[in-house]
Amino acid sequence: MKIIERLATVTRPLILVSGFVMLGMLGFIDYVNGPDLSFIVFYLVPIVLVAWFVGSGAGVLMSVAGGMAWLFADVLSRSTSYTHPIIPYWNVMVKVAFFLVVNTLVLQLKKSLDREKELARIDHLTGAANVRFYGELAGREIDRASRYHHPFTVAYMDVDNFKAVNDKLGHSAGDALLSLIAHTISHGIRTTDVVARLGGDEFSLLLPETGEEPAALVIRKVHKRLTTTMREQGWPVTFSIGIVTFLTPPASVDEMLRTADSMMYFVKGSGKNMVKHKVVSTP
C-alpha cells in the first residue's frame, strides 16, 4: 500500500518515461538471452503501472511498445529464420492483444476501486461527505493549521422542527428535505469548503484557512439561502447554526466537533433559527 501511495505522488510523465525504460531493458534482456528463454510476462509490469497511474491511452501505447520491443529482441536474437515470414508479425499481434486485454482489465479494476472508494466517502442519501471522510479532512486541516499557523472555521448545523416533518409527512419526505438541504449548502460555498452530514438532521461545514470575518460572511449567506429555499418550497423548518473559528487548532477532530456542537446547542437553547459565532484562541 505504501508503494502505491508513493507512486501516486509521482508525476505522470516520469511514470511514462520509466515505463519505456523498463520495456527497453526487458527487450535487451530478451535479446541477450535469445529466443529460447522468454521474459514476456515481465512486460506486464511497466504496462500495468502506466495504465494504472497514467491512463488508458498511455496503457495502450505501452502495450504496443511492449510488443514492438519483444519483436525486435526476438528477430535480432534469432540465428535461424522463421518457417514463414508472417510468423513474427502474427506473434507480436497476439502479444499486443494479450497486453491490451490485461490493460483493459486493470483499468476496469481501477475504475471499480475508485468508485468504491468514492462511495465510502459519501453519504448515500444526500451526496454530502459522510462522517468518516469528514473526519479525515478535518484531521488534515488541523495538522495544516498546526504546521502553518493559519485559522480555520467549523460550522455545526441542526434542522429545527425536522422531526415534525418526518412525523407528519413521512420519512421519504424527510429524506427529500435532507437532500435538498445538502444541495443548497453545497451551492453556497467555495469548492475548497466541505459539507458533511454527521447523522440524522445534523450537518457540518469545514472552511479551511478561513478566519472569523470571512467565515461569518459565508455561513450567514448559507443560512439566508437555506431559509429562502425552505420558504419558497414550503418546508416548515429553520436552521440553528453554531460557528467556531479556531485561531489555535484543537487537539483532535472530536474536540473540534464538540466545541462546534456546543455552540449549536447554545443557539437551540436561545430560541433556534440563529447563527452564533465563537473564536477559540489560546495564548
Solvent accessible surface area in square Angstrom, and as a share of the most:
residue,aa,sasa,rsa
1,M,169,0.75
2,K,150,0.64
3,I,126,0.64
4,I,83,0.42
5,E,105,0.47
6,R,173,0.63
7,L,49,0.24
8,A,68,0.53
9,T,113,0.66
10,V,48,0.27
11,T,88,0.51
12,R,151,0.55
13,P,92,0.58
14,L,100,0.50
15,I,15,0.07
16,L,45,0.22
17,V,87,0.50
18,S,47,0.30
19,G,2,0.02
20,F,79,0.33
21,V,83,0.47
22,M,63,0.28
23,L,4,0.02
24,G,43,0.41
25,M,115,0.51
26,L,22,0.11
27,G,9,0.08
28,F,130,0.54
29,I,65,0.33
30,D,9,0.05
31,Y,101,0.38
32,V,94,0.54
33,N,65,0.33
34,G,13,0.12
35,P,55,0.34
36,D,142,0.73
37,L,100,0.50
38,S,67,0.43
39,F,46,0.19
40,I,39,0.20
41,V,89,0.51
42,F,104,0.43
43,Y,0,0.00
44,L,30,0.15
45,V,73,0.42
46,P,0,0.00
47,I,0,0.00
48,V,43,0.25
49,L,58,0.29
50,V,1,0.00
51,A,0,0.00
52,W,54,0.19
53,F,30,0.12
54,V,26,0.15
55,G,25,0.24
56,S,63,0.40
57,G,54,0.52
58,A,15,0.12
59,G,0,0.00
60,V,66,0.38
61,L,92,0.46
62,M,0,0.00
63,S,0,0.00
64,V,67,0.39
65,A,24,0.19
66,G,0,0.00
67,G,0,0.00
68,M,75,0.34
69,A,21,0.16
70,W,22,0.08
71,L,12,0.06
72,F,121,0.50
73,A,5,0.04
74,D,12,0.06
75,V,73,0.42
76,L,125,0.62
77,S,25,0.16
78,R,84,0.31
79,S,115,0.74
80,T,98,0.57
81,S,102,0.66
82,Y,43,0.16
83,T,135,0.79
84,H,98,0.44
85,P,104,0.66
86,I,104,0.53
87,I,53,0.27
88,P,11,0.07
89,Y,128,0.49
90,W,152,0.54
91,N,41,0.21
92,V,12,0.07
93,M,109,0.49
94,V,72,0.41
95,K,43,0.18
96,V,26,0.15
97,A,50,0.39
98,F,95,0.40
99,F,0,0.00
100,L,58,0.29
101,V,87,0.50
102,V,26,0.15
103,N,5,0.02
104,T,70,0.40
105,L,115,0.57
106,V,17,0.10
107,L,38,0.19
108,Q,101,0.45
109,L,97,0.48
110,K,54,0.23
111,K,136,0.58
112,S,60,0.39
113,L,89,0.44
114,D,68,0.35
115,R,153,0.56
116,E,102,0.46
117,K,117,0.49
118,E,87,0.39
119,L,95,0.47
120,A,58,0.45
121,R,67,0.24
122,I,49,0.25
123,D,18,0.09
124,H,178,0.79
125,L,50,0.25
126,T,19,0.11
127,G,49,0.47
128,A,5,0.04
129,A,9,0.07
130,N,32,0.16
131,V,77,0.44
132,R,182,0.67
133,F,32,0.13
134,Y,1,0.00
135,G,21,0.21
136,E,75,0.34
137,L,33,0.17
138,A,0,0.00
139,G,21,0.20
140,R,118,0.43
141,E,0,0.00
142,I,14,0.07
143,D,80,0.41
144,R,90,0.33
145,A,0,0.00
146,S,57,0.37
147,R,145,0.53
148,Y,137,0.52
149,H,159,0.71
150,H,29,0.13
151,P,39,0.24
152,F,0,0.00
153,T,0,0.00
154,V,0,0.00
155,A,0,0.00
156,Y,17,0.06
157,M,0,0.00
158,D,13,0.07
159,V,2,0.01
160,D,0,0.00
161,N,77,0.40
162,F,20,0.08
163,K,148,0.63
164,A,40,0.31
165,V,2,0.01
166,N,28,0.14
167,D,97,0.50
168,K,167,0.71
169,L,106,0.53
170,G,27,0.26
171,H,135,0.60
172,S,90,0.58
173,A,20,0.16
174,G,0,0.00
175,D,56,0.29
176,A,55,0.43
177,L,0,0.00
178,L,4,0.02
179,S,36,0.23
180,L,35,0.17
181,I,0,0.00
182,A,2,0.01
183,H,104,0.46
184,T,9,0.05
185,I,1,0.00
186,S,49,0.32
187,H,119,0.53
188,G,21,0.20
189,I,32,0.16
190,R,104,0.38
191,T,143,0.83
192,T,87,0.51
193,D,11,0.06
194,V,28,0.16
195,V,15,0.09
196,A,0,0.00
197,R,39,0.14
198,L,30,0.15
199,G,36,0.35
200,G,45,0.44
201,D,29,0.15
202,E,38,0.17
203,F,0,0.00
204,S,0,0.00
205,L,3,0.02
206,L,3,0.01
207,L,0,0.00
208,P,25,0.16
209,E,110,0.49
210,T,3,0.02
211,G,17,0.16
212,E,85,0.38
213,E,141,0.63
214,P,72,0.45
215,A,0,0.00
216,A,22,0.17
217,L,105,0.52
218,V,25,0.14
219,I,1,0.00
220,R,128,0.47
221,K,120,0.51
222,V,2,0.01
223,H,31,0.14
224,K,147,0.62
225,R,114,0.42
226,L,0,0.00
227,T,42,0.25
228,T,43,0.25
229,T,23,0.13
230,M,2,0.01
231,R,162,0.59
232,E,132,0.59
233,Q,106,0.47
234,G,60,0.58
235,W,47,0.16
236,P,85,0.53
237,V,8,0.05
238,T,40,0.23
239,F,0,0.00
240,S,0,0.00
241,I,3,0.01
242,G,0,0.00
243,I,0,0.00
244,V,0,0.00
245,T,0,0.00
246,F,4,0.02
247,L,86,0.43
248,T,45,0.26
249,P,37,0.23
250,P,10,0.06
251,A,93,0.72
252,S,47,0.30
253,V,31,0.18
254,D,92,0.47
255,E,63,0.28
256,M,0,0.00
257,L,34,0.17
258,R,153,0.56
259,T,27,0.16
260,A,0,0.00
261,D,38,0.20
262,S,63,0.40
263,M,24,0.11
264,M,1,0.00
265,Y,122,0.47
266,F,116,0.48
267,V,0,0.00
268,K,47,0.20
269,G,72,0.69
270,S,53,0.34
271,G,58,0.56
272,K,82,0.35
273,N,61,0.31
274,M,61,0.27
275,V,14,0.08
276,K,70,0.30
277,H,49,0.22
278,K,86,0.37
279,V,57,0.33
280,V,34,0.20
281,S,68,0.44
282,T,82,0.47
283,P,182,1.14
